[in-house]
Amino acid sequence: VFTGWFYLTPIVYPIESVPPRSLPWIQVNPLTALVGLYRQALLGAAPTGGTGVLVAAAAVLLSAGFWLFSRLKPAFVDEI
């Protein structure tokens, strides 16, 4: 799984070199936006506009974490 995820993330290749038929699969990957932002910051690459995707993913994960914590909070005392 991790090997496939590595190749679906444009780490060692620029996103511009991805064929158009494979581009939707690359863009669904949440790490694509993060790698694009690192390329922009470190290599001076063109802006990717992936900040919104990362903020949305972080908000969803934060909400899910708070929901899960509040649901399992009574059981924490038994486990500790």
Contacts in CASP RR format, 6 or more apart in sequence:
PFRMAT RR
TARGET T0000
AUTHOR 0000-0000-0000
METHOD contacts of the structure
MODEL  1
VFTGWFYLTPIVYPIESVPPRSLPWIQVNPLTALVGLYRQALLGAAPTGG
TGVLVAAAAVLLSAGFWLFSRLKPAFVDEI
5 29 0 8 1.000
5 31 0 8 1.000
8 25 0 8 1.000
8 26 0 8 1.000
8 29 0 8 1.000
9 26 0 8 1.000
9 29 0 8 1.000
9 31 0 8 1.000
9 32 0 8 1.000
9 35 0 8 1.000
10 18 0 8 1.000
10 26 0 8 1.000
10 32 0 8 1.000
10 35 0 8 1.000
10 36 0 8 1.000
11 35 0 8 1.000
14 39 0 8 1.000
14 45 0 8 1.000
15 23 0 8 1.000
15 26 0 8 1.000
15 32 0 8 1.000
15 36 0 8 1.000
15 48 0 8 1.000
18 26 0 8 1.000
26 32 0 8 1.000
30 53 0 8 1.000
30 54 0 8 1.000
30 57 0 8 1.000
33 48 0 8 1.000
33 49 0 8 1.000
33 50 0 8 1.000
33 51 0 8 1.000
33 52 0 8 1.000
33 53 0 8 1.000
33 54 0 8 1.000
34 54 0 8 1.000
36 45 0 8 1.000
36 48 0 8 1.000
36 50 0 8 1.000
37 48 0 8 1.000
37 50 0 8 1.000
37 51 0 8 1.000
37 54 0 8 1.000
39 45 0 8 1.000
39 48 0 8 1.000
40 46 0 8 1.000
40 47 0 8 1.000
40 48 0 8 1.000
END
